[in-house]
């Protein structure tokens, strides 16, 4: 691993030096310490992504930026990487799911179903509620963590969170 600390003012003001875990690791990526140790930050995965959702994040490490769109699990980022930093494509890409925040328009009484429309696996449903606007409900078993709902949300009230029961990436 590159032991040269990142001495940028932003990193220093946030209280950290060196590489921290990115907001959203790539699908099939190995655990962060191993990924950070082997990633050359070449940008091949960034260039290979047909959805253009992989960005060069803090420290030059690649990360998924769901505000641009969803992951289609095409595997191009894995195929473009010359380093052994990914698990086999036959394994689940990650163990994560969507989580709705308080800023959700439906929770505030505004009719909005953008996340449901952006959810290809149909993991988000809106059940009618008597005397209230329908609120989103997530079927965690159906959610693949692709981020389609994140990009679709007009108020950025959805985030993708790692499932606690899994250790990888």
C-alpha contacts under 8 A as a table, 3 or more apart, distances in Angstrom:
res1	aa1	res2	aa2	distance
1	X	36	X	6.85
1	X	37	X	4.09
1	X	38	X	6.57
2	X	37	X	7.17
3	X	18	X	7.60
4	X	18	X	7.30
5	X	17	X	5.81
5	X	18	X	4.58
5	X	19	X	7.86
6	X	11	X	7.17
6	X	17	X	5.71
6	X	18	X	5.05
6	X	19	X	7.44
6	X	59	X	7.00
7	X	11	X	6.75
7	X	12	X	6.43
7	X	17	X	6.59
7	X	18	X	7.86
8	X	11	X	5.39
8	X	12	X	6.21
9	X	12	X	5.04
9	X	13	X	5.98
10	X	13	X	5.18
10	X	14	X	6.19
11	X	14	X	5.16
11	X	15	X	6.45
11	X	16	X	5.58
11	X	17	X	6.18
12	X	15	X	5.14
12	X	16	X	5.59
12	X	17	X	6.32
13	X	16	X	7.59
16	X	20	X	7.84
17	X	20	X	7.99
18	X	59	X	7.79
19	X	36	X	7.35
19	X	58	X	7.62
19	X	59	X	6.23
21	X	25	X	7.98
21	X	32	X	6.36
22	X	25	X	6.04
22	X	57	X	7.23
22	X	58	X	7.29
22	X	61	X	7.64
22	X	62	X	7.97
22	X	63	X	6.16
23	X	63	X	6.94
23	X	64	X	7.76
24	X	63	X	5.44
24	X	64	X	5.23
24	X	65	X	7.18
25	X	29	X	6.78
25	X	32	X	7.94
25	X	62	X	7.41
25	X	63	X	5.09
25	X	64	X	6.09
25	X	169	X	6.48
26	X	29	X	5.51
26	X	54	X	7.76
26	X	62	X	7.35
26	X	63	X	5.90
26	X	64	X	5.95
26	X	77	X	7.95
27	X	73	X	7.41
27	X	93	X	4.62
27	X	94	X	5.80
28	X	78	X	7.57
28	X	86	X	5.17
28	X	87	X	5.12
28	X	88	X	7.07
28	X	89	X	6.85
28	X	91	X	7.56
28	X	92	X	7.09
28	X	93	X	4.35
28	X	94	X	6.12
29	X	32	X	7.81
29	X	35	X	6.98
29	X	85	X	5.92
29	X	86	X	4.37
29	X	87	X	6.19
29	X	93	X	7.74
29	X	168	X	7.98
29	X	169	X	6.07
30	X	34	X	6.48
30	X	35	X	5.83
30	X	85	X	5.65
30	X	86	X	5.27
30	X	87	X	6.19
30	X	168	X	6.27
30	X	169	X	5.59
31	X	34	X	5.63
31	X	35	X	6.11
31	X	167	X	7.55
31	X	168	X	4.72
31	X	169	X	4.03
32	X	35	X	4.86
32	X	36	X	5.87
32	X	168	X	7.67
32	X	169	X	5.25
33	X	36	X	5.26
33	X	37	X	6.10
34	X	37	X	5.07
34	X	38	X	6.31
34	X	85	X	7.46
35	X	38	X	5.36
35	X	39	X	5.78
35	X	85	X	5.67
36	X	39	X	5.43
36	X	61	X	7.61
38	X	83	X	6.83
38	X	84	X	7.75
38	X	85	X	6.84
39	X	42	X	7.86
39	X	61	X	7.37
39	X	83	X	7.06
39	X	85	X	7.32
41	X	60	X	5.76
41	X	61	X	5.55
41	X	62	X	7.11
43	X	46	X	5.03
43	X	47	X	6.29
43	X	56	X	7.26
43	X	62	X	7.32
44	X	47	X	5.20
44	X	48	X	6.08
44	X	77	X	7.50
44	X	80	X	5.82
44	X	81	X	6.35
45	X	48	X	5.00
45	X	49	X	6.27
45	X	54	X	7.28
45	X	62	X	7.50
45	X	76	X	7.30
45	X	77	X	4.34
45	X	78	X	7.16
45	X	80	X	5.65
45	X	81	X	6.21
46	X	49	X	5.70
46	X	52	X	7.22
46	X	53	X	7.93
46	X	54	X	5.09
46	X	55	X	5.93
46	X	56	X	7.13
46	X	62	X	6.89
46	X	77	X	7.21
47	X	52	X	7.81
48	X	76	X	5.78
48	X	77	X	5.77
48	X	80	X	6.36
49	X	52	X	5.28
49	X	53	X	6.90
49	X	54	X	6.51
49	X	76	X	6.07
49	X	77	X	5.96
50	X	76	X	7.82
51	X	69	X	6.90
51	X	70	X	7.35
51	X	71	X	7.10
51	X	72	X	7.78
52	X	55	X	7.68
52	X	68	X	7.22
52	X	69	X	7.93
53	X	64	X	5.56
53	X	65	X	5.15
53	X	66	X	6.26
53	X	67	X	7.90
53	X	68	X	5.59
53	X	69	X	6.24
53	X	70	X	7.29
53	X	71	X	7.35
54	X	62	X	6.27
54	X	63	X	5.48
54	X	64	X	4.55
54	X	65	X	6.01
55	X	62	X	5.51
55	X	63	X	5.50
55	X	64	X	6.26
55	X	65	X	6.51
56	X	60	X	5.12
56	X	61	X	5.56
56	X	62	X	4.64
56	X	63	X	6.43
57	X	60	X	5.33
57	X	61	X	5.37
57	X	62	X	5.67
57	X	63	X	5.94
58	X	61	X	6.19
65	X	68	X	6.17
65	X	69	X	7.66
66	X	69	X	5.16
66	X	70	X	5.93
66	X	71	X	7.83
66	X	147	X	5.48
66	X	148	X	7.34
66	X	150	X	6.07
66	X	151	X	5.87
67	X	150	X	6.11
67	X	151	X	4.48
68	X	151	X	6.01
69	X	147	X	6.85
69	X	148	X	5.92
69	X	150	X	7.62
69	X	151	X	5.10
69	X	152	X	7.94
70	X	146	X	5.32
70	X	147	X	4.74
70	X	148	X	4.31
70	X	149	X	7.85
70	X	150	X	7.92
70	X	151	X	6.98
71	X	74	X	7.84
71	X	146	X	4.89
71	X	147	X	6.54
71	X	148	X	7.39
72	X	146	X	6.92
73	X	93	X	7.49
73	X	146	X	7.93
75	X	78	X	5.25
75	X	79	X	6.26
75	X	89	X	6.98
76	X	79	X	5.00
76	X	80	X	6.00
77	X	80	X	5.21
77	X	81	X	6.44
78	X	81	X	5.49
78	X	86	X	6.37
79	X	82	X	7.88
81	X	84	X	7.64
81	X	85	X	7.74
87	X	91	X	7.02
88	X	91	X	5.74
89	X	92	X	7.39
89	X	93	X	7.15
92	X	95	X	7.30
94	X	145	X	7.61
94	X	168	X	7.75
94	X	169	X	7.50
95	X	144	X	7.72
95	X	145	X	7.39
95	X	162	X	6.05
95	X	163	X	5.66
95	X	166	X	6.65
96	X	144	X	7.01
96	X	145	X	5.21
96	X	160	X	6.47
96	X	161	X	5.35
96	X	162	X	4.18
96	X	163	X	4.98
97	X	140	X	6.47
97	X	143	X	5.80
97	X	144	X	6.41
97	X	145	X	4.53
97	X	160	X	5.40
97	X	161	X	5.56
97	X	162	X	6.64
97	X	163	X	7.02
98	X	138	X	7.55
98	X	143	X	7.24
98	X	145	X	6.23
98	X	147	X	7.40
98	X	149	X	7.75
98	X	158	X	6.50
98	X	159	X	5.72
98	X	160	X	4.49
98	X	161	X	6.23
99	X	158	X	5.59
99	X	159	X	5.43
99	X	160	X	6.09
99	X	161	X	6.68
100	X	104	X	6.68
100	X	136	X	7.97
100	X	157	X	5.91
100	X	158	X	4.70
100	X	159	X	6.76
101	X	104	X	5.89
101	X	157	X	4.92
101	X	158	X	5.86
101	X	159	X	7.67
102	X	107	X	6.84
102	X	157	X	6.89
103	X	107	X	7.35
103	X	108	X	7.45
103	X	155	X	6.92
103	X	156	X	7.72
103	X	157	X	5.17
104	X	107	X	5.33
104	X	108	X	6.64
104	X	155	X	6.97
104	X	156	X	7.97
104	X	157	X	5.11
104	X	158	X	7.66
105	X	108	X	5.01
105	X	109	X	6.46
105	X	110	X	5.09
105	X	111	X	6.97
105	X	112	X	6.31
105	X	155	X	7.52
106	X	109	X	5.08
106	X	110	X	4.88
106	X	111	X	5.57
106	X	112	X	5.80
106	X	113	X	7.93
106	X	133	X	6.31
106	X	134	X	6.59
106	X	135	X	5.24
106	X	136	X	7.37
107	X	110	X	7.31
107	X	133	X	7.89
107	X	135	X	6.13
109	X	132	X	6.97
109	X	133	X	5.54
110	X	133	X	6.75
111	X	133	X	6.07
111	X	134	X	7.35
113	X	116	X	5.36
113	X	117	X	6.45
113	X	126	X	7.71
113	X	136	X	7.82
114	X	117	X	5.11
114	X	118	X	6.23
114	X	149	X	7.39
114	X	152	X	5.59
114	X	153	X	5.78
114	X	154	X	7.49
115	X	118	X	5.03
115	X	119	X	6.16
115	X	124	X	7.16
115	X	148	X	7.55
115	X	149	X	4.38
115	X	150	X	7.16
115	X	152	X	5.54
115	X	153	X	5.65
116	X	119	X	5.21
116	X	122	X	7.01
116	X	123	X	7.83
116	X	124	X	5.18
116	X	125	X	6.22
116	X	126	X	7.72
116	X	136	X	7.74
116	X	149	X	6.98
117	X	120	X	7.66
117	X	149	X	7.81
117	X	152	X	7.71
118	X	148	X	5.17
118	X	149	X	4.99
118	X	151	X	7.71
118	X	152	X	5.56
119	X	122	X	5.33
119	X	123	X	6.55
119	X	124	X	6.57
119	X	148	X	5.57
119	X	149	X	5.53
120	X	123	X	7.80
120	X	148	X	7.31
121	X	142	X	6.45
121	X	143	X	6.63
121	X	144	X	7.45
122	X	125	X	7.17
122	X	142	X	7.24
122	X	143	X	7.81
123	X	138	X	5.66
123	X	139	X	4.96
123	X	140	X	6.99
123	X	141	X	7.83
123	X	142	X	5.00
123	X	143	X	5.10
124	X	136	X	6.26
124	X	137	X	5.61
124	X	138	X	4.72
124	X	139	X	6.38
124	X	143	X	7.97
125	X	136	X	5.75
125	X	137	X	5.35
125	X	138	X	6.60
125	X	139	X	7.97
126	X	134	X	5.53
126	X	135	X	5.63
126	X	136	X	4.91
126	X	137	X	6.10
127	X	134	X	5.67
127	X	135	X	6.91
127	X	136	X	7.51
127	X	137	X	7.60
128	X	132	X	7.96
128	X	133	X	7.26
128	X	134	X	5.02
128	X	135	X	7.97
129	X	132	X	5.41
129	X	133	X	6.43
129	X	134	X	5.55
138	X	143	X	7.46
139	X	142	X	5.45
139	X	143	X	6.30
140	X	143	X	5.01
141	X	144	X	7.94
143	X	146	X	7.82
145	X	160	X	6.43
147	X	150	X	5.10
147	X	151	X	6.70
147	X	159	X	7.98
147	X	160	X	6.71
148	X	151	X	5.53
148	X	152	X	6.37
149	X	152	X	4.98
149	X	153	X	6.12
149	X	158	X	7.13
150	X	153	X	5.47
150	X	156	X	6.64
150	X	157	X	7.68
150	X	158	X	5.35
150	X	159	X	6.33
150	X	160	X	7.71
151	X	154	X	7.98
151	X	156	X	7.84
153	X	156	X	5.41
153	X	157	X	6.63
153	X	158	X	6.94
154	X	157	X	7.97
156	X	159	X	7.79
162	X	166	X	7.89
163	X	166	X	6.04
164	X	167	X	7.50
